[in-house]
């Protein structure tokens, strides 16, 4: 199953020479526009949001971007240059130990991503999980387990959801195709790296043996406004210098409703304001993590004559000496 090359720079609308900040800014802008919660066409928004997230998974990570740039659109050409580093799969990574190619839909990753960032990457691709289990004396053989990843949004982790998955296999010996669709429950409080076991959805057994299992490793999708660390959420809150000095109250759009956050007078850049119990649900618990609002003091890019005069007056009147 040949995978089509994905131009992630085109997806984010940035040049190949774009800086990390430019890539992050482009991702946030597009993710806010196409997020299923705000898009006019939710289905189309969901599809576009997944493409944007996948592009940012690669270009937003220095190592992944380096590998992607190294091989480019000829990533799967026969006799091409070997990738640097370990665990960087080439060719059809989506193949079982029994030789069957397979393809998933509904996991949030494209075929190209699955194959290029396959085995050993920690979040992409699918692979067979070890040898098959032996069966009975009659020759029955259990199918191999299959391991892979599933992209989960923070909203899905907050509430839990049901995901429709389509699984297609092709036997290279016969060319026979088999497609199966099933649903996977993403539990409330699913965290980064957590494994979801789907019994009997791995490689088919032989001689009457049972099928293997499918193990999906949770990869939390990037969010334009929040980042997760365990069950805790972090939100960077831009503040004007006077808001940080004088204090203010800012409305923050949380995952489960708006919050009015009080910014104390004299808030320093990088200060973390903790909102208890407003993070993600903790697995198998009624408790939730915390939300940390991180102060990010911004300076104006340009000021007019009147503003400049006020800053000059402040400079003369202030007793603040930052270098003492």
Long-range contacts (C-beta under 8 A, 24 or more apart in sequence): 1-92, 1-94, 1-101, 1-103, 1-111, 1-168, 1-170, 2-76, 3-76, 3-110, 3-111, 3-112, 3-114, 3-115, 3-116, 4-110, 4-111, 4-112, 5-73, 5-75, 5-112, 6-51, 6-54, 6-55, 6-110, 6-112, 6-113, 7-73, 8-54, 8-55, 8-58, 8-59, 8-68, 9-55, 9-59, 11-51, 11-52, 11-54, 11-55, 12-52, 12-55, 12-56, 12-59, 14-59, 16-69, 18-59, 20-60, 20-62, 23-56, 23-59, 23-60, 24-56, 24-60, 27-52, 27-55, 27-56, 27-60, 27-222, 27-224, 28-224, 28-225, 29-224, 31-56, 31-222, 31-223, 31-224, 32-224, 32-225, 35-224, 37-155, 50-108, 50-151, 50-221, 51-110, 53-108, 53-151, 53-221, 53-222, 54-108, 54-109, 54-110, 54-113, 54-151, 56-222, 57-113, 57-123, 57-124, 57-219, 57-222, 58-113, 58-117, 60-222, 64-117, 67-117, 68-116, 71-116, 75-116, 76-115, 76-116, 86-120, 87-119, 87-120, 87-121, 88-116, 88-117, 88-120, 88-121, 89-115, 89-116, 89-117, 89-118, 89-119, 89-120, 89-121, 89-125, 90-116, 91-115, 93-118, 93-119, 93-125, 93-126, 93-127, 94-118, 94-125, 94-126, 94-127, 95-128, 96-128, 96-144, 96-146, 96-169, 96-203, 97-128, 97-130, 97-131, 97-132, 97-144, 97-203, 98-128, 98-132, 98-143, 98-144, 98-203, 99-171, 99-172, 99-173, 100-169, 100-170, 100-171, 100-172, 100-203, 101-169, 101-170, 101-172, 102-126, 102-146, 102-167, 102-168, 102-169, 102-170, 103-167, 103-168, 103-169, 103-170, 104-148, 104-165, 104-166, 104-167, 104-168, 105-165, 105-166, 105-168, 106-163, 106-164, 106-165, 106-166, 106-184, 107-148, 107-149, 107-150, 107-151, 107-163, 107-165, 107-216, 108-150, 108-151, 108-152, 108-219, 108-221, 109-149, 109-151, 114-148, 122-217, 123-149, 123-217, 123-219, 124-149, 125-149, 128-203, 129-202, 129-212, 129-215, 132-203, 132-205, 132-209, 132-212, 135-205, 135-207, 135-208, 135-209, 138-207, 138-208, 139-206, 139-207, 140-205, 140-206, 140-207, 140-208, 140-209, 141-205, 141-206, 141-207, 141-209, 142-205, 142-209, 142-210, 142-211, 142-212, 143-202, 143-203, 143-204, 143-205, 143-206, 143-209, 143-210, 143-211, 143-212, 144-202, 144-203, 144-212, 145-202, 145-203, 145-212, 145-213, 145-214, 145-215, 146-201, 146-202, 146-203, 146-212, 146-213, 146-214, 146-215, 147-215, 147-217, 148-214, 148-215, 148-216, 148-217, 149-216, 149-217, 149-218, 149-219, 150-184, 150-186, 150-196, 150-216, 150-217, 150-218, 150-219, 151-219, 151-220, 151-221, 152-186, 152-190, 152-218, 152-219, 152-220, 152-221, 153-220, 153-221, 153-223, 154-220, 154-221, 154-223, 154-226, 154-228, 154-233, 154-255, 154-280, 155-255, 156-186, 156-190, 157-186, 157-188, 157-189, 157-190, 157-191, 157-218, 157-220, 157-228, 157-280, 157-281, 158-188, 158-255, 158-256, 158-280, 158-281, 159-188, 160-185, 160-186, 160-187, 160-188, 160-189, 160-190, 161-185, 161-186, 162-186, 167-201, 167-214, 169-204, 184-216, 186-218, 187-283, 188-281, 189-231, 189-280, 189-281, 189-282, 189-283, 189-284, 189-285, 190-218, 190-220, 190-283, 191-218, 191-220, 191-228, 191-230, 191-231, 191-280, 191-283, 192-218, 192-219, 192-220, 192-228, 192-230, 193-217, 193-218, 194-218, 194-283, 225-253, 226-255, 228-279, 228-280, 230-289, 231-279, 231-280, 231-281, 231-282, 231-283, 231-288, 231-289, 232-279, 232-280, 232-289, 232-290, 232-291, 232-292, 233-278, 233-279, 233-280, 233-289, 233-290, 233-291, 233-292, 234-272, 234-291, 234-292, 234-294, 235-291, 235-292, 235-293, 235-294, 236-294, 236-296, 237-261, 237-263, 237-293, 237-294, 237-295, 237-296, 238-296, 238-297, 238-298, 239-263, 239-267, 239-295, 239-296, 239-297, 239-298, 240-297, 240-298, 240-300, 241-297, 241-298, 241-299, 244-268, 244-269, 244-295, 244-297, 252-293, 254-278, 254-291, 255-280, 259-291, 261-293, 263-295, 267-295, 268-295, 268-297, 269-295, 269-296, 269-297, 270-294, 270-295, 270-296, 271-295
